[in-house]
């Protein structure tokens, strides 16, 4: 569902001018949480669409791939989320399952099948690897129907306890098939939105049921020879994920099994940190509803400015280590970043894409967020230090007027910082809007715009 109001509301217009406030300070000497990356998914055969299922030709395919993965020309996204097979979907046919037939019971010998394509995801993963992507996050929406209490991959239902080991084996085999293709699944999830019953592929787990399954899946993965680590639990609501996180933290075996806590934020924003010292990913979100929107700031809650504000809130208030948008590219009234022609050899790019790219292109895996003090409520500021020493300041001016701000930089300065502006008419466009004098940086900030400052 859409938020009741756009996250970057215009109420900030009443704030006093920046000149009347203390200078914002960015402390690059101090590290907050590390950043694992930014990502997206092309599950449910959307990867197949990218590779020409509806007419997109090779040249346009490469352009879309560059937009998604290239650090120089595109967003440089560094996490690819894969969907583990389900036979039905709300929109696009299916994700091929590797175990289509009941082997005769939980102790039966499974007859796994592999087509080397996996709805286009294998090729996409190989392409991503060639661009330098190192995090491949595979997630299951449902177990095969015969393992479930409702006998269907759709409409929720739970995993029958006697099938836990067989389901764990199934997930490990999926990762082994990808290893066979030259792609290592680094992060593996067994459930997607276990707190939500959907008409498409879905499966319910209570927090305790998730813990009970982790006690089976953890040892199974460790014994498999894979280097894959587990994530949990991709609850539909960030607030609802808290109960799953607490259950994992309270159980030593489950706690040992899980590397990363994952949660979605459909039921509300990432307004609290998860109660854990593990890395935490906001692992799926797009503005709710069915709409294609190319605008930067139209007040709809589907626009680019909404996504930019959500990214900042996720890293600051939610204290997340990664941000994974739902869909990279899809058809029609998609909430994705890119709209593919249906049919045809063309595509369109949303401002939602450019909002995400303004962060992901410059803030690289292994970066750390650094502290910012700021007294101007019209300015939303986040800052990061990359492993190569480059530093990034992201400033979202939510006011309808230009702001001039002086920033105090602690931990180094740069005589020639680069600035890029993203707004209704610009998309990570270089702009001569920053200057430095010693450790003071002065920025002229366009209204209702995201200004990205890079100090090398």
N, C-alpha and C positions, 0 to 999 in steps of 0.2 A: 504494500500500500504506500501511497505517496505521503511524505511528511505533511502535516497540517499547513505548514508555511515553509517557503524556501529557507534553507539553513542560513543563508547570508541575507537576512531581512534588511529592509531599508531603514529600520528604526535607528541604525547607527548614524544616520544623517544628523541627528541632533547632538552628536558628540562634539566637544569643543575642538577647535583647530589643533593640529599637531603641535603648532608652535607654543601652545599654552601648556603642553604636557612635557613631562620628563622625556629625554631622548630614549628611544628603544635601545636596548643593549643586547648584543649577540655575543655569547661567550663560547668561542670555538675551542677553548682549552678544556672544557668539561664535556664528558660523553654521557648521554642518556641511553636510550635503548638502541641496539644495532638494527639496521634495516636489511632484511633478507631479499627484498625486491618488490616488483610490481608485476601483476600477471593478468591472465584472462583465460577463458575456456572456449573451445569450439566443439563441445560434446553434442550428442544427438545428431550426428551426421552433418553438422554445420561445416566441419572440415571438408566433407565431400562436396559441399556447395562451393567452397573456395577452389577446389580442384576441378571445376568445370561441369558439375552436375546440372547446373542451370545455364551454362553457356559462357561462363567467364573464361577467357582465353589465357594462354601462357603469359603474355606480356602484362596483362592486368593482374594476373595472379601474383607475378613478381612484385608489382607495385604495392599490392595489398600486404604481401609479406614484408616488404621494406617498411611500410607504415607501422606494422606491428613490432618488428624485431630489430630494425636497423637503428643503431645508436646515433648515426650521422644524419639519416634522412627521416627517421620515424621516431617511434616512442621508445625503442630499445627495451621492450618488455622482457622480463627475465624469469618469469614463472609461467609454465604452461600447465593448465589443469585439464586432465583427461577424464572422460567418463567411462567407467567400467560397465560393460555390456548389460543392457536391458532390452527386452524385445519390443517394447512399445514406448511411444512418446507423444506428448501433447501436440506437437507440430510436425516433426520430421520423421516419419517412418519408425526407425528404431536405431539402437546401438547394438551391433551384433554381439551375441553372447558366446562365450567360449565353452559353455556347457548346456547345450539345448535340450538334452534328454536326461531324465531321471536315471541314474545308474542302478536303480533298484533298491535304494535305501541309503542311509547315511554311511554304511560300511561297504557299499558297492564300489566297483572300480570305475572312476569317471572316464568318459570318452571325450576328452577335450578336443576342440577344433580351433584352428587358427587360420585366418585368411590372409594375414600379413598386411591388412589394409585398415581394419578396425574403424570403419566409417570415415576413412580419410585421416584418422588421427596418427597413424604410424608415419605417413609421409610428412604430416605437419610437424611431428616431433623430430623427425630427422632434419627437416629444414630448420627448425628452431635450434637444434644442436649445432648446425653449421653456422648459424648467426652468433653462437656463443652461449646459448641458454644452458644452464646447468641444473636447474630445478624442474623436475617433472613430477607433478602431483596428480596421482591417479585416485579417483574417488568413485565409490559404488553408490548408485541411487537405490538399488535393491538387490537382494540375493535372487537367484533363479526361483521361479514360482513354486517349484516342488519343495523348496526348503522352507516355505513360509506358512504361517498359520492360516492365511486366507486363500492359499493356492493360486495367487496372482501376483505379478510384479507390480501391479497398480494398486491404488486405494489403500495404502498403508499395509496393515498386517505386520506381524512380527516374525522374527527368526525362530523356528522351532528349536528348542534346546538340543535335541539329539543331532541336529545338523550343524552345530557350531564348528566342529573340527572340519567337516567337509567344506563349509563356507570359508574357513581360514585357508584351507588348501587351494580353493578356487581363486582366492585373491592372490596368493603367492604365485600360482601358475600364471595368472595374468601378467604379473611383474616379470616372470621368467620369459614369457613370450616377447616382451619388450626388450629384455636383455638380449634375446636371440636376434632382435632386429638392430642391435647396436645402441639402444637407448636405455639408460638406467633409470628406473623409477626411484626417485630419491625420497618421495613422501607418499605414503599410502593411507587412504581412508576407507573405512568399511561402511560408512553411513553418510547420507546426505539429508539434512533436515529431519532428524529422528523425532522431532517434536511436532511434525506437521504431516497430516494425511492429505496427499494429493491424488487427483484422478489419474495422473500419469505415474511413472515408476517411482515408488516410494516405499519406505519400510520404517516402522516405529521401533524405537528403543527408549526405555526409561534410562535415567542415569545409572541405576544399578545394573540393568541389563547390558548397557554399554561396558561397564566395568567387568561384568562376568565374561563378556566375549573377548575383551582385551586380554584376559588371563589365558585364553586359548590362542588368540592371534599372535600375541607377543612372542611366546616360545616357538610358535610355528615359523615366524619370520626369522628369528634368530637361528633356528636349525636349518634354514633353507639355503644358506650360503649367500644370500642377497645382502647388500649393504643398505637396503631400504629401511627407513624409519617410519614409525606410525604417527598419524595425526588423529585428532578427535576433537569435536564430534560434529562440526558443521551445523549446529542448531540454526533454525530459521531466524531466531532472534538473538541478538548479542546479549540481551538481558537473560534470555532463557539458557544460553550457553553456560552461564555462571553455575547452574546446578550440576551440569555435566563436569565442568572443571573442578568443582569442589569434590565430587564423587571420585574423580581420578586422583586428586591430590590426597584423599583420605585412604586410598588403598595402595599399599606398597607395590604390589605386582602390577597393577594398572599404571601407577606412576612411573615405574621402571620401563613399561612398554612404550609410553607415549613421548615423543620428542616435542611435538608442536600442538598447541591448542588452536582450534579453528572454529570460527563462528561467522554467521551471516548477520546482516543488520536490517532485515526487512521489517521486523516488528518495531523498530525504533533505532535511533542513532547509537553510535558507539560512545555512550556517555559515561561508562565506567571501565576501569581496567579489569581484566580477568584476574581472579584470585590465584595467581600462579607465578612462579619464577621462570617457567618455560617460555620459549618464544611463542608469540600469539599472532595468528594471521586473521585479518578480515578476509575470509576466503570466498565470499560471493556477495555481490550486490549490484543492482542497477535500479534506477528509479522505477518504482512499481507502475503497473498499468501497461497498456499496449499502445505504444506510440513511437513514431520516428520523429525526432526533433533535432534540427540542425542549428538551433539558436544558442547564443551564449548566455543571454540574460533576458528571459521573457516572463519571469515570475511563475512559470508553470511547475517548477520542481523537477522537470525533465531535462533541463538545459545544462550547458557547460559549467556555469558558475556554481550550480548546485553540486556538481561532482567535485569541483575544486574545493569547495567548502567542506564536503564530506571527507575528502582525503586528509585535509588538515585536521579535522576533528578526530579522525580515526587514529592519527599518529600522536596527537597531543592528549586529548581526553581519554581515548581508548588505549593509548600506550601500545599500539600494535607494532609488530615488526615487519608486516607485509600487507599489501593491499592488492586483492585479486578481484578485478571487475568480472561481471558475469560473462557477457558474450562479446567476442572480438568482432565478428562479422556475421550477418544473417540477412534475412529477406524481409520485405514488406514493412509492416509497422513494428519494426524491431526496436528494442531498447538497447541494442548493441552500439558499439562504437562506429561501425562501418556498415552501410547498407549495400548489399549486392543486388544487381539487377535481377529481375525474375520474369522472364528470362532475359539474357543479354550479356554483352561483354562490356560492362561498365559498373561503376560503384560510386557511392557518395560518402563523404566523411562528415561526421557530426562534430560540434564543438565539445561534446563530451569527450571525444577522442583527444582533442587538443588540450583539454584540461588535464587529463591523465598524463599525456605525453610531456607536458610542461614540468611534471615531477619526475617521471620515470626516465626521461632522457638524461637528466643531469644528476639524479640521486641514484647511485649505483649500488648493487649488492655489496654488503660489507660496510657501507656508510654507517655513521652514527648520528642520531639526532642530538642537537646541542641546545642548551637553555637559551630562552629569549625572555627578556622582561619588556613589557610594552604597556603604556598607559592609555593608548588611543583605541577605544573599542571599535572604531571604524576599520582598523587595520588588523587583519588576522595574519600572523607572522609565524613561520616555522623555518628552522635552519638546520643544516646538515654538514657534516665533514666526511668526505670520501677518503678511501684508503690511499688514493694517489695524492692526497694533500689538497685537492680542490675543495672549495667550500661553496655552499649554495644557500641562498636566502630566498624563500618564497613568500611574497607579500600579496595578500588578497585585499584590495581596497573595496570595501562594501558600500562606501558612501557614493552619492551621485555627483560629488564634486572632486576635483583633483586635490590630492594631498601632497604636501612637501614634508619630508621627514628626514631628520638627521639620526643616524645610527652610530652608536659607539661599538666598535669592534674590539673584542678582546681575543688575543691569540693570533695576531698577525693581521696584515692589511695588504691591499693590492692597489697599485697606482692606476691600473687599467682594467677595472672590472667590466664584465660584459653583462648587458641587460637585455631581456626579451619580454615582450608584452603579448598577452593573450586576452582578447576581448571580442566584441562583435565583429570587428573588421580585421583583426590581426590574429595570427596563429603562431606563437613562439617567434614573433618577428623581432629582429634586432632593433634596439632603440637606444638613442643617446640620452638617457634619463638619469644616469648615476655619475657621481664624481666622488673622489676621495681626497681627504687632506689629513695625513697621518692616520690615526685610527678612527677618524670620523668619516662615515659614508653618507652622502646626501642623495636622496632619491626623490624624483618627481613622479608621483604615482597617479596614473590615469584613473578616472572614476569607474567603478564597477568592473575592475580589471585585475588580472593576475600578472604581477611583475616578478620575473625570475632573474635573480642576480647571481652571477657565477664569478667567484674569485679564485684564481689559480694559484 
